[in-house]
Amino acid sequence: MKWTDVQDIAIELAEARPDTDPRYVNFVDLRNWVMALPGFDDEPERCGEKILEAIQMAWMDEMA
């Protein structure tokens, strides 16, 4: 997975952290959690606030 695989990342986060409410996750933790996902293989420098916002929003949709 790459940073641009927002939907796939959101699904993985929802499965890995079912008791976490994505509305209250700070971007530092979110970034670290994404990079720790199995199958994630992208450069940390490619991540920005807009990508993290998109991941957070997709994760919220997965939890709904």
PyMOL Python script that loads the backbone (N, CA, C, O; Angstrom):
from pymol import cmd

cmd.read_pdbstr("""\
ATOM      1  N   MET A   1       0.839  -1.185   0.000  1.00  0.00           N
ATOM      2  CA  MET A   1       0.000   0.000   0.000  1.00  0.00           C
ATOM      3  C   MET A   1       0.883   1.247   0.000  1.00  0.00           C
ATOM      4  O   MET A   1       1.989   1.268   0.539  1.00  0.00           O
ATOM      5  N   LYS A   2       0.347   2.258  -0.618  1.00  0.00           N
ATOM      6  CA  LYS A   2       1.003   3.568  -0.659  1.00  0.00           C
ATOM      7  C   LYS A   2       0.097   4.582   0.029  1.00  0.00           C
ATOM      8  O   LYS A   2      -1.065   4.288   0.310  1.00  0.00           O
ATOM      9  N   TRP A   3       0.622   5.773   0.300  1.00  0.00           N
ATOM     10  CA  TRP A   3      -0.166   6.822   0.953  1.00  0.00           C
ATOM     11  C   TRP A   3      -1.446   7.135   0.176  1.00  0.00           C
ATOM     12  O   TRP A   3      -2.457   7.512   0.769  1.00  0.00           O
ATOM     13  N   THR A   4      -1.403   6.982  -1.124  1.00  0.00           N
ATOM     14  CA  THR A   4      -2.576   7.312  -1.942  1.00  0.00           C
ATOM     15  C   THR A   4      -3.665   6.244  -1.897  1.00  0.00           C
ATOM     16  O   THR A   4      -4.758   6.468  -2.415  1.00  0.00           O
ATOM     17  N   ASP A   5      -3.398   5.105  -1.298  1.00  0.00           N
ATOM     18  CA  ASP A   5      -4.392   4.038  -1.162  1.00  0.00           C
ATOM     19  C   ASP A   5      -5.266   4.290   0.068  1.00  0.00           C
ATOM     20  O   ASP A   5      -5.354   3.462   0.975  1.00  0.00           O
ATOM     21  N   VAL A   6      -5.897   5.440   0.067  1.00  0.00           N
ATOM     22  CA  VAL A   6      -6.636   5.933   1.234  1.00  0.00           C
ATOM     23  C   VAL A   6      -7.694   4.947   1.707  1.00  0.00           C
ATOM     24  O   VAL A   6      -7.785   4.664   2.901  1.00  0.00           O
ATOM     25  N   GLN A   7      -8.485   4.429   0.795  1.00  0.00           N
ATOM     26  CA  GLN A   7      -9.575   3.525   1.188  1.00  0.00           C
ATOM     27  C   GLN A   7      -9.038   2.219   1.767  1.00  0.00           C
ATOM     28  O   GLN A   7      -9.558   1.723   2.767  1.00  0.00           O
ATOM     29  N   ASP A   8      -8.014   1.668   1.154  1.00  0.00           N
ATOM     30  CA  ASP A   8      -7.413   0.432   1.659  1.00  0.00           C
ATOM     31  C   ASP A   8      -6.813   0.644   3.050  1.00  0.00           C
ATOM     32  O   ASP A   8      -6.944  -0.208   3.929  1.00  0.00           O
ATOM     33  N   ILE A   9      -6.159   1.779   3.236  1.00  0.00           N
ATOM     34  CA  ILE A   9      -5.577   2.106   4.540  1.00  0.00           C
ATOM     35  C   ILE A   9      -6.679   2.224   5.584  1.00  0.00           C
ATOM     36  O   ILE A   9      -6.536   1.718   6.697  1.00  0.00           O
ATOM     37  N   ALA A  10      -7.779   2.889   5.232  1.00  0.00           N
ATOM     38  CA  ALA A  10      -8.893   3.060   6.177  1.00  0.00           C
ATOM     39  C   ALA A  10      -9.473   1.715   6.597  1.00  0.00           C
ATOM     40  O   ALA A  10      -9.787   1.511   7.770  1.00  0.00           O
ATOM     41  N   ILE A  11      -9.613   0.813   5.658  1.00  0.00           N
ATOM     42  CA  ILE A  11     -10.134  -0.528   5.966  1.00  0.00           C
ATOM     43  C   ILE A  11      -9.185  -1.252   6.912  1.00  0.00           C
ATOM     44  O   ILE A  11      -9.617  -1.851   7.897  1.00  0.00           O
ATOM     45  N   GLU A  12      -7.895  -1.194   6.611  1.00  0.00           N
ATOM     46  CA  GLU A  12      -6.898  -1.849   7.464  1.00  0.00           C
ATOM     47  C   GLU A  12      -6.903  -1.264   8.877  1.00  0.00           C
ATOM     48  O   GLU A  12      -6.810  -2.006   9.855  1.00  0.00           O
ATOM     49  N   LEU A  13      -7.010   0.063   8.988  1.00  0.00           N
ATOM     50  CA  LEU A  13      -7.037   0.700  10.308  1.00  0.00           C
ATOM     51  C   LEU A  13      -8.292   0.307  11.079  1.00  0.00           C
ATOM     52  O   LEU A  13      -8.226   0.053  12.282  1.00  0.00           O
ATOM     53  N   ALA A  14      -9.424   0.257  10.402  1.00  0.00           N
ATOM     54  CA  ALA A  14     -10.676  -0.129  11.051  1.00  0.00           C
ATOM     55  C   ALA A  14     -10.584  -1.554  11.595  1.00  0.00           C
ATOM     56  O   ALA A  14     -11.112  -1.846  12.668  1.00  0.00           O
ATOM     57  N   GLU A  15      -9.918  -2.433  10.860  1.00  0.00           N
ATOM     58  CA  GLU A  15      -9.759  -3.821  11.310  1.00  0.00           C
ATOM     59  C   GLU A  15      -8.718  -3.940  12.421  1.00  0.00           C
ATOM     60  O   GLU A  15      -8.886  -4.721  13.357  1.00  0.00           O
ATOM     61  N   ALA A  16      -7.645  -3.162  12.311  1.00  0.00           N
ATOM     62  CA  ALA A  16      -6.554  -3.251  13.281  1.00  0.00           C
ATOM     63  C   ALA A  16      -6.882  -2.565  14.602  1.00  0.00           C
ATOM     64  O   ALA A  16      -6.376  -2.961  15.652  1.00  0.00           O
ATOM     65  N   ARG A  17      -7.726  -1.537  14.552  1.00  0.00           N
ATOM     66  CA  ARG A  17      -8.031  -0.744  15.744  1.00  0.00           C
ATOM     67  C   ARG A  17      -9.542  -0.520  15.867  1.00  0.00           C
ATOM     68  O   ARG A  17     -10.023   0.608  15.761  1.00  0.00           O
ATOM     69  N   PRO A  18     -10.278  -1.612  16.091  1.00  0.00           N
ATOM     70  CA  PRO A  18     -11.745  -1.500  16.119  1.00  0.00           C
ATOM     71  C   PRO A  18     -12.296  -0.663  17.271  1.00  0.00           C
ATOM     72  O   PRO A  18     -13.413  -0.156  17.179  1.00  0.00           O
ATOM     73  N   ASP A  19     -11.540  -0.511  18.345  1.00  0.00           N
ATOM     74  CA  ASP A  19     -12.009   0.252  19.497  1.00  0.00           C
ATOM     75  C   ASP A  19     -11.553   1.702  19.479  1.00  0.00           C
ATOM     76  O   ASP A  19     -11.792   2.436  20.438  1.00  0.00           O
ATOM     77  N   THR A  20     -10.900   2.124  18.402  1.00  0.00           N
ATOM     78  CA  THR A  20     -10.401   3.493  18.294  1.00  0.00           C
ATOM     79  C   THR A  20     -11.377   4.344  17.499  1.00  0.00           C
ATOM     80  O   THR A  20     -11.813   3.961  16.413  1.00  0.00           O
ATOM     81  N   ASP A  21     -11.717   5.512  18.056  1.00  0.00           N
ATOM     82  CA  ASP A  21     -12.573   6.459  17.342  1.00  0.00           C
ATOM     83  C   ASP A  21     -11.675   7.382  16.526  1.00  0.00           C
ATOM     84  O   ASP A  21     -10.943   8.193  17.094  1.00  0.00           O
ATOM     85  N   PRO A  22     -11.723   7.267  15.195  1.00  0.00           N
ATOM     86  CA  PRO A  22     -10.809   8.045  14.357  1.00  0.00           C
ATOM     87  C   PRO A  22     -10.965   9.554  14.491  1.00  0.00           C
ATOM     88  O   PRO A  22     -10.058  10.303  14.130  1.00  0.00           O
ATOM     89  N   ARG A  23     -12.102  10.007  15.005  1.00  0.00           N
ATOM     90  CA  ARG A  23     -12.292  11.459  15.179  1.00  0.00           C
ATOM     91  C   ARG A  23     -11.307  12.049  16.178  1.00  0.00           C
ATOM     92  O   ARG A  23     -11.000  13.240  16.121  1.00  0.00           O
ATOM     93  N   TYR A  24     -10.811  11.224  17.090  1.00  0.00           N
ATOM     94  CA  TYR A  24      -9.963  11.717  18.170  1.00  0.00           C
ATOM     95  C   TYR A  24      -8.498  11.313  18.041  1.00  0.00           C
ATOM     96  O   TYR A  24      -7.726  11.445  18.991  1.00  0.00           O
ATOM     97  N   VAL A  25      -8.122  10.826  16.872  1.00  0.00           N
ATOM     98  CA  VAL A  25      -6.739  10.413  16.643  1.00  0.00           C
ATOM     99  C   VAL A  25      -5.951  11.604  16.100  1.00  0.00           C
ATOM    100  O   VAL A  25      -6.356  12.244  15.130  1.00  0.00           O
ATOM    101  N   ASN A  26      -4.817  11.887  16.744  1.00  0.00           N
ATOM    102  CA  ASN A  26      -3.992  12.982  16.217  1.00  0.00           C
ATOM    103  C   ASN A  26      -3.182  12.479  15.021  1.00  0.00           C
ATOM    104  O   ASN A  26      -2.971  11.278  14.855  1.00  0.00           O
ATOM    105  N   PHE A  27      -2.741  13.410  14.205  1.00  0.00           N
ATOM    106  CA  PHE A  27      -2.086  13.043  12.953  1.00  0.00           C
ATOM    107  C   PHE A  27      -0.739  12.353  13.165  1.00  0.00           C
ATOM    108  O   PHE A  27      -0.324  11.555  12.325  1.00  0.00           O
ATOM    109  N   VAL A  28      -0.058  12.641  14.255  1.00  0.00           N
ATOM    110  CA  VAL A  28       1.217  11.973  14.522  1.00  0.00           C
ATOM    111  C   VAL A  28       0.968  10.479  14.735  1.00  0.00           C
ATOM    112  O   VAL A  28       1.653   9.639  14.152  1.00  0.00           O
ATOM    113  N   ASP A  29      -0.017  10.156  15.573  1.00  0.00           N
ATOM    114  CA  ASP A  29      -0.349   8.752  15.800  1.00  0.00           C
ATOM    115  C   ASP A  29      -0.858   8.096  14.523  1.00  0.00           C
ATOM    116  O   ASP A  29      -0.459   6.980  14.191  1.00  0.00           O
ATOM    117  N   LEU A  30      -1.737   8.789  13.812  1.00  0.00           N
ATOM    118  CA  LEU A  30      -2.303   8.231  12.579  1.00  0.00           C
ATOM    119  C   LEU A  30      -1.194   7.888  11.594  1.00  0.00           C
ATOM    120  O   LEU A  30      -1.189   6.804  11.011  1.00  0.00           O
ATOM    121  N   ARG A  31      -0.271   8.798  11.411  1.00  0.00           N
ATOM    122  CA  ARG A  31       0.844   8.577  10.486  1.00  0.00           C
ATOM    123  C   ARG A  31       1.656   7.348  10.907  1.00  0.00           C
ATOM    124  O   ARG A  31       2.002   6.513  10.072  1.00  0.00           O
ATOM    125  N   ASN A  32       1.956   7.241  12.195  1.00  0.00           N
ATOM    126  CA  ASN A  32       2.728   6.103  12.697  1.00  0.00           C
ATOM    127  C   ASN A  32       1.966   4.793  12.530  1.00  0.00           C
ATOM    128  O   ASN A  32       2.555   3.776  12.164  1.00  0.00           O
ATOM    129  N   TRP A  33       0.673   4.810  12.794  1.00  0.00           N
ATOM    130  CA  TRP A  33      -0.142   3.601  12.665  1.00  0.00           C
ATOM    131  C   TRP A  33      -0.201   3.136  11.214  1.00  0.00           C
ATOM    132  O   TRP A  33      -0.126   1.939  10.935  1.00  0.00           O
ATOM    133  N   VAL A  34      -0.336   4.088  10.296  1.00  0.00           N
ATOM    134  CA  VAL A  34      -0.382   3.730   8.869  1.00  0.00           C
ATOM    135  C   VAL A  34       0.942   3.088   8.458  1.00  0.00           C
ATOM    136  O   VAL A  34       0.955   2.056   7.786  1.00  0.00           O
ATOM    137  N   MET A  35       2.050   3.700   8.863  1.00  0.00           N
ATOM    138  CA  MET A  35       3.361   3.167   8.467  1.00  0.00           C
ATOM    139  C   MET A  35       3.614   1.795   9.079  1.00  0.00           C
ATOM    140  O   MET A  35       4.429   1.033   8.558  1.00  0.00           O
ATOM    141  N   ALA A  36       2.935   1.467  10.171  1.00  0.00           N
ATOM    142  CA  ALA A  36       3.121   0.169  10.828  1.00  0.00           C
ATOM    143  C   ALA A  36       2.204  -0.919  10.255  1.00  0.00           C
ATOM    144  O   ALA A  36       2.340  -2.088  10.616  1.00  0.00           O
ATOM    145  N   LEU A  37       1.284  -0.552   9.376  1.00  0.00           N
ATOM    146  CA  LEU A  37       0.369  -1.550   8.812  1.00  0.00           C
ATOM    147  C   LEU A  37       1.128  -2.562   7.963  1.00  0.00           C
ATOM    148  O   LEU A  37       2.049  -2.202   7.230  1.00  0.00           O
ATOM    149  N   PRO A  38       0.734  -3.844   8.067  1.00  0.00           N
ATOM    150  CA  PRO A  38       1.351  -4.852   7.197  1.00  0.00           C
ATOM    151  C   PRO A  38       1.038  -4.523   5.735  1.00  0.00           C
ATOM    152  O   PRO A  38      -0.101  -4.202   5.394  1.00  0.00           O
ATOM    153  N   GLY A  39       2.015  -4.603   4.912  1.00  0.00           N
ATOM    154  CA  GLY A  39       1.802  -4.330   3.496  1.00  0.00           C
ATOM    155  C   GLY A  39       1.976  -2.874   3.116  1.00  0.00           C
ATOM    156  O   GLY A  39       1.929  -2.535   1.934  1.00  0.00           O
ATOM    157  N   PHE A  40       2.177  -2.002   4.102  1.00  0.00           N
ATOM    158  CA  PHE A  40       2.398  -0.594   3.768  1.00  0.00           C
ATOM    159  C   PHE A  40       3.850  -0.411   3.377  1.00  0.00           C
ATOM    160  O   PHE A  40       4.757  -0.810   4.107  1.00  0.00           O
ATOM    161  N   ASP A  41       4.064   0.194   2.221  1.00  0.00           N
ATOM    162  CA  ASP A  41       5.420   0.359   1.709  1.00  0.00           C
ATOM    163  C   ASP A  41       5.514   1.664   0.925  1.00  0.00           C
ATOM    164  O   ASP A  41       5.410   1.679  -0.301  1.00  0.00           O
ATOM    165  N   ASP A  42       5.714   2.753   1.655  1.00  0.00           N
ATOM    166  CA  ASP A  42       5.873   4.053   1.002  1.00  0.00           C
ATOM    167  C   ASP A  42       6.789   4.905   1.866  1.00  0.00           C
ATOM    168  O   ASP A  42       7.027   4.600   3.035  1.00  0.00           O
ATOM    169  N   GLU A  43       7.286   5.951   1.288  1.00  0.00           N
ATOM    170  CA  GLU A  43       8.216   6.832   1.986  1.00  0.00           C
ATOM    171  C   GLU A  43       7.454   7.762   2.935  1.00  0.00           C
ATOM    172  O   GLU A  43       6.438   8.339   2.548  1.00  0.00           O
ATOM    173  N   PRO A  44       7.935   7.914   4.176  1.00  0.00           N
ATOM    174  CA  PRO A  44       7.268   8.813   5.130  1.00  0.00           C
ATOM    175  C   PRO A  44       7.157  10.247   4.610  1.00  0.00           C
ATOM    176  O   PRO A  44       6.197  10.949   4.928  1.00  0.00           O
ATOM    177  N   GLU A  45       8.125  10.679   3.821  1.00  0.00           N
ATOM    178  CA  GLU A  45       8.128  12.053   3.318  1.00  0.00           C
ATOM    179  C   GLU A  45       6.982  12.331   2.340  1.00  0.00           C
ATOM    180  O   GLU A  45       6.649  13.489   2.091  1.00  0.00           O
ATOM    181  N   ARG A  46       6.389  11.293   1.796  1.00  0.00           N
ATOM    182  CA  ARG A  46       5.303  11.469   0.820  1.00  0.00           C
ATOM    183  C   ARG A  46       3.966  11.780   1.496  1.00  0.00           C
ATOM    184  O   ARG A  46       2.971  12.058   0.827  1.00  0.00           O
ATOM    185  N   CYS A  47       3.957  11.728   2.817  1.00  0.00           N
ATOM    186  CA  CYS A  47       2.718  11.946   3.559  1.00  0.00           C
ATOM    187  C   CYS A  47       2.602  13.403   3.963  1.00  0.00           C
ATOM    188  O   CYS A  47       3.563  14.012   4.435  1.00  0.00           O
ATOM    189  N   GLY A  48       1.407  13.956   3.770  1.00  0.00           N
ATOM    190  CA  GLY A  48       1.133  15.321   4.187  1.00  0.00           C
ATOM    191  C   GLY A  48      -0.200  15.388   4.918  1.00  0.00           C
ATOM    192  O   GLY A  48      -0.907  14.389   5.051  1.00  0.00           O
ATOM    193  N   GLU A  49      -0.523  16.570   5.381  1.00  0.00           N
ATOM    194  CA  GLU A  49      -1.751  16.756   6.154  1.00  0.00           C
ATOM    195  C   GLU A  49      -2.996  16.391   5.346  1.00  0.00           C
ATOM    196  O   GLU A  49      -3.937  15.815   5.894  1.00  0.00           O
ATOM    197  N   LYS A  50      -3.016  16.714   4.060  1.00  0.00           N
ATOM    198  CA  LYS A  50      -4.191  16.404   3.231  1.00  0.00           C
ATOM    199  C   LYS A  50      -4.413  14.895   3.119  1.00  0.00           C
ATOM    200  O   LYS A  50      -5.553  14.430   3.146  1.00  0.00           O
ATOM    201  N   ILE A  51      -3.344  14.146   2.995  1.00  0.00           N
ATOM    202  CA  ILE A  51      -3.471  12.682   2.920  1.00  0.00           C
ATOM    203  C   ILE A  51      -3.984  12.141   4.249  1.00  0.00           C
ATOM    204  O   ILE A  51      -4.864  11.280   4.271  1.00  0.00           O
ATOM    205  N   LEU A  52      -3.444  12.638   5.350  1.00  0.00           N
ATOM    206  CA  LEU A  52      -3.888  12.177   6.661  1.00  0.00           C
ATOM    207  C   LEU A  52      -5.359  12.525   6.893  1.00  0.00           C
ATOM    208  O   LEU A  52      -6.102  11.725   7.461  1.00  0.00           O
ATOM    209  N   GLU A  53      -5.775  13.695   6.462  1.00  0.00           N
ATOM    210  CA  GLU A  53      -7.190  14.075   6.578  1.00  0.00           C
ATOM    211  C   GLU A  53      -8.066  13.121   5.769  1.00  0.00           C
ATOM    212  O   GLU A  53      -9.123  12.696   6.235  1.00  0.00           O
ATOM    213  N   ALA A  54      -7.628  12.791   4.570  1.00  0.00           N
ATOM    214  CA  ALA A  54      -8.403  11.883   3.712  1.00  0.00           C
ATOM    215  C   ALA A  54      -8.490  10.496   4.344  1.00  0.00           C
ATOM    216  O   ALA A  54      -9.545   9.863   4.308  1.00  0.00           O
ATOM    217  N   ILE A  55      -7.387  10.022   4.923  1.00  0.00           N
ATOM    218  CA  ILE A  55      -7.390   8.716   5.594  1.00  0.00           C
ATOM    219  C   ILE A  55      -8.330   8.750   6.786  1.00  0.00           C
ATOM    220  O   ILE A  55      -9.101   7.813   6.995  1.00  0.00           O
ATOM    221  N   GLN A  56      -8.276   9.813   7.563  1.00  0.00           N
ATOM    222  CA  GLN A  56      -9.125   9.936   8.740  1.00  0.00           C
ATOM    223  C   GLN A  56     -10.611   9.936   8.333  1.00  0.00           C
ATOM    224  O   GLN A  56     -11.425   9.266   8.968  1.00  0.00           O
ATOM    225  N   MET A  57     -10.955  10.671   7.301  1.00  0.00           N
ATOM    226  CA  MET A  57     -12.339  10.735   6.832  1.00  0.00           C
ATOM    227  C   MET A  57     -12.801   9.358   6.326  1.00  0.00           C
ATOM    228  O   MET A  57     -13.914   8.927   6.627  1.00  0.00           O
ATOM    229  N   ALA A  58     -11.954   8.681   5.565  1.00  0.00           N
ATOM    230  CA  ALA A  58     -12.314   7.349   5.054  1.00  0.00           C
ATOM    231  C   ALA A  58     -12.461   6.359   6.197  1.00  0.00           C
ATOM    232  O   ALA A  58     -13.328   5.487   6.153  1.00  0.00           O
ATOM    233  N   TRP A  59     -11.633   6.481   7.210  1.00  0.00           N
ATOM    234  CA  TRP A  59     -11.707   5.616   8.383  1.00  0.00           C
ATOM    235  C   TRP A  59     -13.021   5.851   9.124  1.00  0.00           C
ATOM    236  O   TRP A  59     -13.663   4.899   9.568  1.00  0.00           O
ATOM    237  N   MET A  60     -13.416   7.099   9.257  1.00  0.00           N
ATOM    238  CA  MET A  60     -14.698   7.418   9.901  1.00  0.00           C
ATOM    239  C   MET A  60     -15.852   6.802   9.115  1.00  0.00           C
ATOM    240  O   MET A  60     -16.806   6.296   9.706  1.00  0.00           O
ATOM    241  N   ASP A  61     -15.771   6.843   7.796  1.00  0.00           N
ATOM    242  CA  ASP A  61     -16.809   6.228   6.959  1.00  0.00           C
ATOM    243  C   ASP A  61     -16.853   4.716   7.167  1.00  0.00           C
ATOM    244  O   ASP A  61     -17.931   4.122   7.187  1.00  0.00           O
ATOM    245  N   GLU A  62     -15.690   4.095   7.320  1.00  0.00           N
ATOM    246  CA  GLU A  62     -15.634   2.652   7.561  1.00  0.00           C
ATOM    247  C   GLU A  62     -16.264   2.281   8.894  1.00  0.00           C
ATOM    248  O   GLU A  62     -16.858   1.211   9.020  1.00  0.00           O
ATOM    249  N   MET A  63     -16.142   3.144   9.880  1.00  0.00           N
ATOM    250  CA  MET A  63     -16.644   2.856  11.212  1.00  0.00           C
ATOM    251  C   MET A  63     -18.141   3.111  11.335  1.00  0.00           C
ATOM    252  O   MET A  63     -18.776   2.656  12.286  1.00  0.00           O
ATOM    253  N   ALA A  64     -18.700   3.834  10.381  1.00  0.00           N
ATOM    254  CA  ALA A  64     -20.136   4.176  10.440  1.00  0.00           C
ATOM    255  C   ALA A  64     -21.019   2.994  10.093  1.00  0.00           C
ATOM    256  O   ALA A  64     -22.244   3.116  10.097  1.00  0.00           O
TER     257      ALA A  64
END
""", "prot")
cmd.dss("prot")
cmd.show_as("cartoon", "prot")
cmd.util.cbc("prot")
cmd.orient("prot")
